Amino acid sequence: MALAVPVLLTGCHGHEGSAPHKAAHDAKKVPASAVAPVRVLNEGGVEYIVVPQTALFRQGALVGVLAVNVDGRVEARWVSTGHTVGSDVIVLAGLERDSQIVGSYDPELEGGVFVKQNQAAAEEVQSNE
């Protein structure tokens, strides 16, 4: 029994599983065509941010969307929603008017995956630099 404890302690550093998961995680990409800016709806002189109902997901009592951060990575954003307008939902809090979101929630996507730029967009960015 005394020999088993040192073996258990030396084998459990908590870092062994993180490198392969990170490599697989970074290999995933979201096509740029799946990403869209939020829409701004002007209703009665008040502007509202709206997103497609398909972009929303639920985790317990929380409602979220997959948003693209400034580094081009997808991250879950928890939002407060209002009423529906056609096939869209008003977002009361959690997104800015310049936010980019994944237009249709995909449970296979995880936070941290990159948005894959299409070749034409990449060439346009390079030509503007």
C-alpha positions in Angstrom: 0.0 0.0 0.0 2.8 2.4 0.8 4.3 1.8 -2.7 1.0 2.6 -4.4 0.6 6.1 -3.0 3.9 7.5 -4.6 2.9 6.0 -7.9 -0.6 7.6 -7.8 0.9 10.9 -6.8 3.4 11.0 -9.6 0.9 10.0 -12.3 -1.7 12.6 -11.5 -0.4 16.0 -12.5 -3.6 17.1 -14.4 -1.7 18.2 -17.5 -1.5 15.0 -19.5 -5.0 15.2 -21.0 -5.0 18.9 -21.8 -2.6 19.0 -24.7 -4.3 16.5 -27.0 -7.7 18.1 -26.3 -6.4 21.6 -27.1 -4.8 20.4 -30.4 -8.1 18.8 -31.4 -10.0 21.9 -30.2 -7.8 24.2 -32.3 -8.3 22.1 -35.4 -12.0 22.8 -35.5 -13.1 25.8 -37.6 -16.4 27.5 -38.2 -17.0 28.5 -41.8 -17.3 32.3 -42.2 -20.6 31.8 -44.0 -22.1 30.6 -40.8 -21.3 33.9 -39.0 -23.5 37.0 -39.3 -23.7 40.3 -37.7 -26.6 40.9 -35.3 -29.4 43.0 -36.8 -30.6 46.2 -35.3 -34.4 46.7 -35.4 -35.9 50.2 -35.0 -39.3 49.8 -33.4 -41.1 53.0 -32.3 -37.9 55.1 -32.3 -36.1 52.6 -30.1 -33.3 50.4 -31.5 -33.2 46.7 -30.5 -30.6 44.0 -31.3 -32.3 41.0 -32.8 -30.9 37.5 -33.6 -32.4 34.5 -35.3 -34.2 32.1 -33.0 -32.0 29.4 -34.5 -28.9 31.1 -33.0 -30.2 30.7 -29.4 -29.4 27.7 -27.1 -30.5 26.9 -23.6 -28.5 25.6 -20.7 -30.9 25.2 -17.8 -32.5 28.6 -17.2 -29.8 30.4 -19.2 -30.1 31.5 -22.8 -27.0 31.9 -24.9 -25.6 32.5 -28.4 -22.3 31.6 -29.9 -20.5 34.9 -30.6 -17.2 35.6 -32.3 -14.7 37.6 -30.2 -12.1 40.0 -31.4 -9.5 37.2 -31.9 -11.9 35.3 -34.2 -12.8 32.6 -31.7 -16.3 31.5 -30.9 -17.5 31.9 -27.3 -20.8 31.4 -25.6 -22.5 34.6 -24.5 -25.4 34.6 -22.1 -28.1 36.9 -23.1 -31.4 38.3 -21.8 -34.1 38.0 -24.4 -37.4 39.8 -25.0 -40.3 39.0 -27.4 -40.1 37.4 -30.8 -40.4 39.4 -34.0 -41.1 37.0 -36.9 -38.3 34.4 -36.8 -36.0 36.7 -34.7 -35.7 37.3 -31.0 -35.0 40.7 -29.4 -31.8 40.6 -27.2 -32.1 43.0 -24.3 -28.6 42.4 -22.8 -25.5 40.4 -23.6 -24.6 41.5 -27.1 -23.5 44.8 -28.7 -24.8 46.2 -32.0 -21.5 45.3 -33.7 -21.5 41.7 -32.4 -20.9 38.8 -34.8 -22.8 35.5 -34.0 -23.1 32.0 -35.4 -26.5 32.2 -37.1 -27.6 28.7 -36.3 -26.5 27.0 -33.1 -24.6 23.8 -33.5 -24.0 21.7 -30.3 -20.9 20.3 -31.9 -19.2 23.8 -31.7 -17.4 24.6 -28.6 -16.1 27.9 -27.3 -12.6 28.6 -28.6 -13.0 27.3 -32.2 -11.8 29.7 -34.9 -13.9 31.2 -37.6 -12.4 30.1 -41.0 -12.2 33.1 -43.3 -12.9 32.3 -46.9 -10.2 33.0 -49.5 -11.8 36.0 -51.1 -12.2 37.8 -47.7 -8.6 37.0 -46.8 -7.3 38.4 -50.0 -9.4 41.6 -49.6 -8.0 42.1 -46.1 -4.5 41.7 -47.4 -5.0 44.1 -50.3 -6.3 46.8 -47.9 -3.2 46.6 -45.6 
